[in-house]
Amino acid sequence: MPDQKKRPPAVKLFALAALLGVIAGAAAVYVKETGSGNGGVTPTADARCPLAAEKVASLTPLMRGQVAAMTPAADARPIAGLDFAGPDGKPLTLAAFAGKTLLVNLWATWCVPCREEMPALNALQKALGGDRFEVVAINIDTGADEKPRAFLDEIGVHELRYYRDASMGVFNTLKKEGLAFGLPATLLLDEKGCLLGSMNGPAAWDSDDAKSLIEAAIARPAGS
């Protein structure tokens, strides 16, 4: 029979696992921020998005720090086929936001990172939202509205308009496009609906890194 005295307590095993997880996580961040990653993308031009490739190139150096997980669009193309409901329950598409730079975020109440990210998205909307920019956070919980609405009220998220797709169609569309692999999933789109970048996983959207990226995305060339 094994000597029980030589077996470490379960709490120590959990602590060791947690420590190894932190080390692994730190290594992953290091690889992301020091590798060729964002700097190695040369976006292609799309006739429907003639200026988007140039914008992607200018934004790529700003996809760092707290938003280093943002991947610049290799194909700066229009994003279509996203159908969801607005705050009044009426159907919407991204066409309704023409003229605005958008940060489109898919979230659900059962997604823990999503829940933790919502206050930061709310703060970003409060800081930079307006006629030229909006955080379009689309809830994809199935079922009725009560649970997601109650969650937003509970955590004090009131700057974000309530967008909803109980069919999860928006997620499936982005999955087919190779832009969503899980939740949260986020897209950065220019004022013409052209893809500038995408991210899978949460970010500190209320950070200076995030604000610098969004401010640069909002900026328009002189004379435009």
DRENBA-592991 format. One line per field, with one value per residue: residue in three letters; x, y, z of N, C-alpha, C in turn. Coordinates in nm, 2 decimals. Example, Ala and Ser with C-alpha at 12.3 -4.5 7.8 and 13.67 -1.06 7.14 Angstrom:
2
res: (ALA,SER)
n_u: (1.32,1.28)
n_v: (-0.57,-0.22)
n_w: (0.78,0.71)
ca_u: (1.23,1.37)
ca_v: (-0.45,-0.11)
ca_w: (0.78,0.71)
c_u: (1.32,1.29)
c_v: (-0.33,0.00)
c_w: (0.78,0.79)
//
This chain:
224
res: (MET,PRO,ASP,GLN,LYS,LYS,ARG,PRO,PRO,ALA,VAL,LYS,LEU,PHE,ALA,LEU,ALA,ALA,LEU,LEU,GLY,VAL,ILE,ALA,GLY,ALA,ALA,ALA,VAL,TYR,VAL,LYS,GLU,THR,GLY,SER,GLY,ASN,GLY,GLY,VAL,THR,PRO,THR,ALA,ASP,ALA,ARG,CYS,PRO,LEU,ALA,ALA,GLU,LYS,VAL,ALA,SER,LEU,THR,PRO,LEU,MET,ARG,GLY,GLN,VAL,ALA,ALA,MET,THR,PRO,ALA,ALA,ASP,ALA,ARG,PRO,ILE,ALA,GLY,LEU,ASP,PHE,ALA,GLY,PRO,ASP,GLY,LYS,PRO,LEU,THR,LEU,ALA,ALA,PHE,ALA,GLY,LYS,THR,LEU,LEU,VAL,ASN,LEU,TRP,ALA,THR,TRP,CYS,VAL,PRO,CYS,ARG,GLU,GLU,MET,PRO,ALA,LEU,ASN,ALA,LEU,GLN,LYS,ALA,LEU,GLY,GLY,ASP,ARG,PHE,GLU,VAL,VAL,ALA,ILE,ASN,ILE,ASP,THR,GLY,ALA,ASP,GLU,LYS,PRO,ARG,ALA,PHE,LEU,ASP,GLU,ILE,GLY,VAL,HIS,GLU,LEU,ARG,TYR,TYR,ARG,ASP,ALA,SER,MET,GLY,VAL,PHE,ASN,THR,LEU,LYS,LYS,GLU,GLY,LEU,ALA,PHE,GLY,LEU,PRO,ALA,THR,LEU,LEU,LEU,ASP,GLU,LYS,GLY,CYS,LEU,LEU,GLY,SER,MET,ASN,GLY,PRO,ALA,ALA,TRP,ASP,SER,ASP,ASP,ALA,LYS,SER,LEU,ILE,GLU,ALA,ALA,ILE,ALA,ARG,PRO,ALA,GLY,SER)
n_u: (0.08,0.06,0.26,0.09,0.17,0.36,0.22,0.12,-0.10,-0.43,-0.49,-0.24,-0.18,-0.37,-0.28,-0.03,-0.10,-0.24,-0.03,0.13,-0.04,-0.05,0.22,0.22,0.03,0.16,0.37,0.24,0.14,0.37,0.48,0.28,0.31,0.57,0.63,0.61,0.35,0.11,0.25,0.32,0.13,0.00,-0.24,-0.49,-0.63,-0.97,-1.21,-1.45,-1.39,-1.19,-1.01,-0.97,-0.76,-0.53,-0.60,-0.60,-0.33,-0.23,-0.34,-0.24,0.01,-0.09,-0.23,-0.17,-0.04,-0.30,-0.48,-0.36,-0.44,-0.60,-0.64,-0.52,-0.70,-0.65,-0.78,-0.94,-1.25,-1.61,-1.84,-2.11,-2.45,-2.52,-2.77,-2.98,-3.16,-3.28,-3.30,-3.57,-3.67,-3.70,-3.60,-3.25,-2.96,-2.61,-2.60,-2.76,-2.59,-2.43,-2.17,-2.06,-1.78,-1.74,-1.74,-1.80,-1.94,-1.98,-2.17,-2.26,-2.46,-2.39,-2.12,-1.84,-1.60,-1.71,-1.90,-1.73,-1.61,-1.80,-1.84,-1.61,-1.65,-1.88,-1.77,-1.60,-1.78,-1.91,-1.70,-1.61,-1.82,-2.07,-2.17,-1.99,-1.88,-1.96,-2.01,-2.13,-2.28,-2.38,-2.61,-2.62,-2.77,-3.00,-3.36,-3.57,-3.57,-3.53,-3.32,-3.06,-3.11,-3.16,-2.91,-2.74,-2.85,-2.80,-2.52,-2.48,-2.46,-2.53,-2.47,-2.45,-2.64,-2.91,-2.87,-2.97,-2.96,-3.13,-3.12,-2.86,-2.75,-2.58,-2.34,-2.29,-2.26,-2.03,-1.85,-1.84,-1.71,-1.46,-1.40,-1.50,-1.45,-1.52,-1.66,-1.59,-1.64,-1.51,-1.53,-1.37,-1.48,-1.49,-1.63,-1.77,-1.84,-1.64,-1.41,-1.16,-1.02,-1.01,-1.10,-1.07,-1.18,-1.15,-1.09,-0.93,-1.12,-1.15,-0.91,-0.61,-0.47,-0.67,-0.84,-0.67,-0.64,-0.91,-0.96,-0.78,-0.89,-1.13,-1.06,-1.05,-0.93,-0.79,-1.01,-1.19)
n_v: (-0.12,0.22,0.48,0.70,0.93,1.05,1.16,1.46,1.71,1.77,2.03,2.15,2.03,2.15,2.41,2.40,2.33,2.56,2.74,2.65,2.69,2.97,3.03,2.91,3.06,3.32,3.27,3.23,3.48,3.62,3.51,3.60,3.87,3.92,3.79,3.74,3.77,4.01,4.19,4.07,4.07,4.13,4.31,4.24,4.41,4.49,4.54,4.64,4.76,4.99,5.15,5.02,4.83,4.99,5.12,4.91,4.85,5.07,5.05,4.81,4.83,4.92,4.72,4.58,4.51,4.53,4.48,4.29,4.05,4.10,4.04,4.16,4.22,4.01,4.00,4.26,4.29,4.34,4.27,4.08,3.95,3.93,3.91,4.04,4.14,4.46,4.70,4.74,4.51,4.48,4.36,4.39,4.48,4.50,4.71,4.91,5.06,5.22,5.44,5.45,5.36,5.04,4.82,4.51,4.28,3.95,3.79,3.60,3.50,3.27,3.25,3.29,3.46,3.65,3.77,3.89,4.07,4.26,4.50,4.65,4.69,4.85,5.07,5.16,5.23,5.44,5.62,5.67,5.63,5.74,5.95,5.86,5.62,5.30,5.05,4.74,4.52,4.20,3.98,3.63,3.44,3.17,3.14,3.34,3.70,3.78,3.68,3.77,4.05,4.10,4.04,4.24,4.46,4.40,4.42,4.68,4.78,5.01,5.17,5.04,4.96,4.73,4.45,4.15,3.80,3.53,3.30,3.23,3.27,3.48,3.41,3.16,3.24,3.40,3.20,3.04,3.21,3.20,3.36,3.35,3.14,3.07,3.21,3.52,3.68,3.92,4.18,4.44,4.70,4.92,5.24,5.17,4.92,4.74,4.48,4.52,4.41,4.12,3.93,3.66,3.58,3.75,4.11,4.39,4.63,4.89,4.99,5.19,5.11,4.99,5.21,5.38,5.22,5.22,5.49,5.56,5.40,5.52,5.77,5.96,6.00,6.31,6.54,6.35)
n_w: (0.00,-0.09,0.07,0.25,0.36,0.20,-0.01,-0.15,-0.01,-0.15,-0.19,-0.23,-0.47,-0.64,-0.62,-0.73,-0.99,-1.07,-1.06,-1.26,-1.47,-1.48,-1.55,-1.80,-1.93,-1.92,-2.09,-2.33,-2.37,-2.40,-2.64,-2.82,-2.81,-2.88,-3.11,-3.47,-3.54,-3.54,-3.69,-3.93,-4.13,-4.45,-4.57,-4.82,-5.10,-5.16,-5.40,-5.31,-5.08,-5.09,-4.94,-4.71,-4.67,-4.65,-4.41,-4.23,-4.23,-4.11,-3.86,-3.75,-3.60,-3.36,-3.24,-2.98,-2.65,-2.43,-2.62,-2.79,-2.89,-3.10,-3.44,-3.74,-4.04,-4.30,-4.53,-4.62,-4.63,-4.70,-4.43,-4.43,-4.39,-4.12,-3.92,-3.68,-3.38,-3.28,-3.00,-2.98,-3.07,-3.34,-3.67,-3.76,-3.96,-4.03,-4.21,-4.11,-3.96,-4.12,-4.19,-3.94,-3.74,-3.61,-3.33,-3.31,-3.10,-2.99,-2.74,-2.44,-2.16,-2.04,-2.09,-1.93,-1.96,-2.13,-1.96,-1.78,-1.94,-2.03,-1.86,-1.94,-2.21,-2.20,-2.07,-2.28,-2.48,-2.35,-2.33,-2.60,-2.77,-3.01,-3.28,-3.47,-3.38,-3.25,-3.00,-3.07,-2.92,-2.93,-2.80,-2.77,-2.63,-2.61,-2.61,-2.40,-2.34,-2.07,-1.90,-2.01,-2.01,-1.74,-1.64,-1.75,-1.62,-1.36,-1.34,-1.40,-1.67,-1.89,-2.10,-2.34,-2.62,-2.65,-2.82,-3.00,-3.08,-3.07,-3.22,-3.27,-3.52,-3.60,-3.49,-3.61,-3.88,-3.87,-3.78,-4.01,-4.17,-4.07,-3.85,-3.60,-3.33,-3.08,-2.78,-2.60,-2.92,-3.14,-3.38,-3.56,-3.75,-4.03,-4.13,-4.36,-4.33,-4.36,-4.29,-4.04,-3.84,-3.62,-3.32,-3.10,-2.79,-2.47,-2.39,-2.24,-2.29,-2.19,-2.16,-2.21,-2.43,-2.59,-2.64,-2.78,-3.02,-3.11,-3.14,-3.35,-3.55,-3.59,-3.69,-3.99,-4.32,-4.43,-4.58,-4.65)
ca_u: (0.00,0.15,0.28,0.00,0.24,0.44,0.13,0.09,-0.24,-0.50,-0.49,-0.11,-0.18,-0.44,-0.20,0.07,-0.17,-0.27,0.10,0.17,-0.13,0.00,0.34,0.19,-0.04,0.25,0.45,0.16,0.13,0.51,0.49,0.19,0.36,0.71,0.65,0.58,0.21,0.04,0.33,0.35,0.01,-0.01,-0.38,-0.52,-0.73,-1.10,-1.27,-1.56,-1.33,-1.07,-0.92,-0.96,-0.63,-0.44,-0.64,-0.55,-0.18,-0.20,-0.39,-0.17,0.10,-0.17,-0.29,-0.07,-0.07,-0.43,-0.56,-0.27,-0.51,-0.67,-0.57,-0.55,-0.77,-0.57,-0.87,-1.03,-1.37,-1.73,-1.90,-2.26,-2.52,-2.54,-2.91,-3.01,-3.27,-3.25,-3.36,-3.72,-3.71,-3.72,-3.47,-3.14,-2.84,-2.50,-2.63,-2.82,-2.49,-2.35,-2.11,-2.00,-1.69,-1.81,-1.68,-1.91,-1.90,-2.08,-2.15,-2.37,-2.46,-2.32,-1.98,-1.78,-1.51,-1.80,-1.96,-1.63,-1.57,-1.91,-1.82,-1.51,-1.71,-1.97,-1.69,-1.55,-1.89,-1.93,-1.59,-1.59,-1.94,-2.13,-2.21,-1.89,-1.84,-2.05,-1.99,-2.25,-2.27,-2.50,-2.63,-2.67,-2.84,-3.12,-3.46,-3.63,-3.48,-3.52,-3.19,-2.95,-3.14,-3.14,-2.76,-2.69,-2.90,-2.73,-2.38,-2.48,-2.42,-2.64,-2.43,-2.46,-2.77,-2.94,-2.89,-3.00,-2.99,-3.15,-3.10,-2.71,-2.72,-2.46,-2.22,-2.26,-2.21,-1.89,-1.78,-1.82,-1.61,-1.34,-1.38,-1.54,-1.42,-1.58,-1.70,-1.65,-1.58,-1.52,-1.49,-1.36,-1.53,-1.48,-1.76,-1.83,-1.87,-1.53,-1.33,-1.03,-0.96,-1.10,-1.04,-1.14,-1.14,-1.18,-0.99,-0.96,-1.16,-1.15,-0.77,-0.55,-0.44,-0.79,-0.89,-0.58,-0.68,-1.04,-0.95,-0.72,-0.99,-1.24,-1.00,-1.07,-0.83,-0.82,-1.09,-1.29)
ca_v: (0.00,0.34,0.56,0.82,1.05,1.11,1.22,1.60,1.74,1.81,2.18,2.18,2.00,2.25,2.53,2.37,2.34,2.70,2.81,2.61,2.76,3.11,3.03,2.88,3.18,3.42,3.23,3.25,3.63,3.66,3.47,3.68,4.01,3.94,3.71,3.82,3.79,4.12,4.27,4.00,4.06,4.22,4.30,4.25,4.51,4.45,4.65,4.70,4.83,5.04,5.22,4.94,4.77,5.10,5.14,4.79,4.86,5.18,5.00,4.69,4.85,4.95,4.59,4.54,4.53,4.48,4.43,4.22,3.94,4.15,4.00,4.24,4.15,3.98,4.03,4.37,4.27,4.37,4.16,4.08,3.83,3.94,3.95,4.04,4.23,4.58,4.72,4.73,4.37,4.47,4.31,4.48,4.43,4.60,4.82,5.02,5.14,5.28,5.57,5.44,5.25,4.95,4.71,4.41,4.18,3.85,3.75,3.52,3.50,3.14,3.26,3.36,3.57,3.75,3.84,3.98,4.17,4.36,4.64,4.72,4.73,4.95,5.19,5.20,5.30,5.57,5.71,5.70,5.61,5.86,5.95,5.80,5.49,5.23,4.91,4.67,4.39,4.11,3.87,3.51,3.34,3.12,3.16,3.47,3.82,3.81,3.65,3.87,4.19,4.11,4.04,4.37,4.55,4.36,4.47,4.83,4.81,5.08,5.25,4.96,4.93,4.59,4.38,4.02,3.70,3.41,3.19,3.21,3.28,3.57,3.33,3.06,3.31,3.44,3.08,3.00,3.31,3.18,3.48,3.31,3.00,3.06,3.34,3.63,3.70,4.06,4.24,4.58,4.73,5.06,5.30,5.11,4.78,4.65,4.42,4.57,4.31,4.03,3.88,3.56,3.59,3.88,4.21,4.51,4.74,5.02,5.03,5.30,5.04,4.97,5.34,5.42,5.15,5.26,5.63,5.55,5.34,5.63,5.88,5.96,6.08,6.45,6.56,6.24)
ca_w: (0.00,-0.10,0.19,0.23,0.41,0.09,-0.11,-0.12,0.00,-0.27,-0.20,-0.29,-0.61,-0.71,-0.62,-0.83,-1.13,-1.09,-1.09,-1.40,-1.56,-1.49,-1.63,-1.94,-1.98,-1.94,-2.21,-2.44,-2.40,-2.45,-2.78,-2.89,-2.82,-2.94,-3.24,-3.59,-3.53,-3.61,-3.78,-4.05,-4.22,-4.56,-4.62,-4.96,-5.14,-5.21,-5.48,-5.23,-4.96,-5.15,-4.84,-4.58,-4.66,-4.60,-4.27,-4.16,-4.22,-4.01,-3.72,-3.70,-3.48,-3.24,-3.19,-2.89,-2.51,-2.39,-2.74,-2.87,-2.95,-3.22,-3.56,-3.85,-4.15,-4.42,-4.65,-4.58,-4.71,-4.63,-4.36,-4.45,-4.34,-3.98,-3.89,-3.53,-3.34,-3.21,-2.87,-3.00,-3.12,-3.48,-3.73,-3.80,-4.02,-4.01,-4.30,-4.03,-3.89,-4.22,-4.15,-3.81,-3.71,-3.52,-3.26,-3.30,-3.00,-2.96,-2.60,-2.39,-2.02,-2.00,-2.12,-1.81,-2.01,-2.18,-1.85,-1.72,-2.04,-2.05,-1.81,-2.01,-2.34,-2.16,-2.05,-2.41,-2.54,-2.28,-2.36,-2.74,-2.85,-3.06,-3.42,-3.55,-3.33,-3.15,-2.96,-3.10,-2.84,-2.96,-2.71,-2.84,-2.55,-2.67,-2.51,-2.38,-2.31,-1.93,-1.84,-2.05,-1.97,-1.60,-1.61,-1.78,-1.52,-1.24,-1.34,-1.43,-1.81,-1.94,-2.21,-2.46,-2.67,-2.64,-2.95,-2.96,-3.18,-3.00,-3.31,-3.28,-3.66,-3.63,-3.45,-3.71,-3.99,-3.85,-3.78,-4.15,-4.23,-4.00,-3.77,-3.46,-3.29,-2.95,-2.72,-2.69,-3.06,-3.17,-3.51,-3.58,-3.89,-4.06,-4.15,-4.47,-4.29,-4.41,-4.18,-4.01,-3.75,-3.54,-3.20,-3.02,-2.65,-2.41,-2.38,-2.15,-2.38,-2.13,-2.14,-2.30,-2.56,-2.67,-2.68,-2.89,-3.14,-3.16,-3.19,-3.48,-3.64,-3.61,-3.77,-4.13,-4.40,-4.45,-4.70,-4.67)
c_u: (0.09,0.15,0.20,0.07,0.32,0.35,0.10,-0.06,-0.30,-0.49,-0.35,-0.11,-0.26,-0.36,-0.09,0.01,-0.20,-0.14,0.14,0.09,-0.09,0.12,0.31,0.12,0.06,0.34,0.37,0.15,0.26,0.52,0.41,0.25,0.49,0.73,0.61,0.44,0.14,0.12,0.35,0.24,0.02,-0.15,-0.40,-0.63,-0.85,-1.16,-1.39,-1.51,-1.19,-0.97,-0.90,-0.82,-0.53,-0.47,-0.59,-0.40,-0.15,-0.24,-0.30,-0.07,0.03,-0.24,-0.19,-0.12,-0.20,-0.51,-0.47,-0.33,-0.59,-0.59,-0.61,-0.61,-0.67,-0.65,-0.97,-1.16,-1.49,-1.78,-2.05,-2.32,-2.54,-2.68,-2.93,-3.12,-3.22,-3.32,-3.51,-3.76,-3.72,-3.59,-3.38,-3.03,-2.73,-2.52,-2.69,-2.72,-2.39,-2.30,-2.04,-1.89,-1.75,-1.71,-1.79,-1.86,-2.01,-2.06,-2.28,-2.36,-2.39,-2.17,-1.92,-1.69,-1.60,-1.86,-1.86,-1.59,-1.68,-1.89,-1.72,-1.57,-1.81,-1.89,-1.63,-1.66,-1.92,-1.82,-1.58,-1.71,-2.01,-2.17,-2.11,-1.84,-1.95,-2.00,-2.13,-2.23,-2.39,-2.50,-2.68,-2.73,-2.97,-3.23,-3.51,-3.52,-3.45,-3.38,-3.08,-2.98,-3.12,-2.99,-2.70,-2.73,-2.82,-2.59,-2.37,-2.43,-2.54,-2.60,-2.45,-2.61,-2.79,-2.97,-2.89,-3.01,-3.00,-3.13,-2.95,-2.67,-2.59,-2.33,-2.18,-2.21,-2.06,-1.80,-1.74,-1.71,-1.47,-1.30,-1.42,-1.52,-1.48,-1.63,-1.61,-1.57,-1.61,-1.46,-1.47,-1.38,-1.52,-1.62,-1.83,-1.87,-1.76,-1.45,-1.19,-0.95,-1.06,-1.02,-1.13,-1.09,-1.16,-1.06,-1.03,-1.00,-1.17,-1.00,-0.72,-0.52,-0.56,-0.84,-0.80,-0.61,-0.81,-1.03,-0.88,-0.81,-1.09,-1.19,-1.02,-0.96,-0.88,-0.90,-1.19,-1.42)
c_v: (0.12,0.42,0.69,0.94,1.12,1.17,1.36,1.62,1.79,1.95,2.22,2.14,2.10,2.38,2.52,2.38,2.48,2.77,2.77,2.67,2.91,3.12,3.00,3.00,3.29,3.39,3.26,3.40,3.67,3.63,3.56,3.82,4.03,3.87,3.80,3.85,3.90,4.19,4.20,3.99,4.17,4.22,4.31,4.35,4.44,4.56,4.72,4.78,4.89,5.10,5.13,4.88,4.87,5.12,5.03,4.81,4.96,5.14,4.89,4.72,4.88,4.83,4.53,4.56,4.46,4.43,4.36,4.10,3.97,4.11,4.09,4.16,4.13,4.01,4.13,4.37,4.32,4.25,4.18,3.95,3.82,3.99,3.94,4.14,4.35,4.59,4.71,4.60,4.36,4.43,4.42,4.41,4.54,4.72,4.94,5.11,5.21,5.42,5.56,5.33,5.17,4.85,4.61,4.30,4.08,3.79,3.67,3.52,3.38,3.14,3.35,3.48,3.68,3.84,3.94,4.09,4.29,4.49,4.72,4.77,4.85,5.08,5.25,5.28,5.43,5.67,5.76,5.69,5.74,5.84,5.87,5.66,5.43,5.09,4.84,4.53,4.31,3.99,3.75,3.40,3.29,3.14,3.30,3.58,3.84,3.79,3.75,4.01,4.20,4.11,4.17,4.47,4.53,4.42,4.62,4.86,4.87,5.17,5.17,4.94,4.77,4.53,4.23,3.93,3.57,3.28,3.15,3.22,3.37,3.49,3.23,3.12,3.35,3.31,3.03,3.09,3.29,3.29,3.45,3.17,2.97,3.20,3.39,3.63,3.85,4.09,4.39,4.61,4.88,5.11,5.25,4.96,4.68,4.61,4.48,4.48,4.23,3.97,3.77,3.56,3.73,3.98,4.32,4.63,4.88,5.07,5.14,5.23,5.03,5.11,5.40,5.35,5.20,5.41,5.64,5.49,5.44,5.73,5.86,6.04,6.22,6.46,6.45,6.27)
c_w: (0.00,0.04,0.17,0.27,0.30,-0.02,-0.07,-0.10,-0.13,-0.29,-0.27,-0.44,-0.70,-0.72,-0.73,-0.97,-1.16,-1.13,-1.23,-1.50,-1.59,-1.57,-1.77,-2.00,-2.01,-2.07,-2.33,-2.48,-2.45,-2.60,-2.86,-2.92,-2.88,-3.07,-3.35,-3.60,-3.61,-3.71,-3.92,-4.15,-4.32,-4.61,-4.77,-4.99,-5.19,-5.28,-5.40,-5.11,-5.00,-5.05,-4.72,-4.56,-4.60,-4.45,-4.19,-4.13,-4.11,-3.87,-3.66,-3.59,-3.35,-3.18,-3.10,-2.75,-2.48,-2.50,-2.84,-2.94,-3.07,-3.34,-3.67,-3.97,-4.26,-4.55,-4.60,-4.66,-4.63,-4.55,-4.37,-4.39,-4.19,-3.95,-3.74,-3.50,-3.26,-3.07,-2.87,-3.05,-3.27,-3.55,-3.77,-3.88,-3.99,-4.10,-4.22,-3.96,-3.99,-4.17,-4.02,-3.81,-3.60,-3.45,-3.23,-3.21,-2.98,-2.82,-2.56,-2.23,-1.96,-2.03,-2.01,-1.86,-2.06,-2.07,-1.79,-1.81,-2.06,-1.99,-1.89,-2.15,-2.31,-2.14,-2.18,-2.48,-2.48,-2.31,-2.50,-2.83,-2.89,-3.21,-3.51,-3.50,-3.24,-3.12,-2.98,-3.04,-2.86,-2.88,-2.79,-2.75,-2.63,-2.56,-2.51,-2.34,-2.16,-1.87,-1.88,-2.01,-1.82,-1.56,-1.64,-1.67,-1.39,-1.23,-1.38,-1.57,-1.87,-2.06,-2.35,-2.49,-2.67,-2.77,-2.92,-3.09,-3.11,-3.09,-3.32,-3.43,-3.68,-3.59,-3.56,-3.84,-3.98,-3.83,-3.92,-4.21,-4.17,-3.90,-3.62,-3.43,-3.15,-2.90,-2.61,-2.82,-3.09,-3.31,-3.50,-3.73,-3.91,-4.10,-4.27,-4.45,-4.33,-4.29,-4.16,-3.92,-3.68,-3.42,-3.14,-2.88,-2.60,-2.41,-2.29,-2.24,-2.32,-2.11,-2.24,-2.44,-2.65,-2.72,-2.79,-3.02,-3.20,-3.21,-3.33,-3.59,-3.68,-3.71,-3.92,-4.20,-4.42,-4.59,-4.73,-4.61)
//
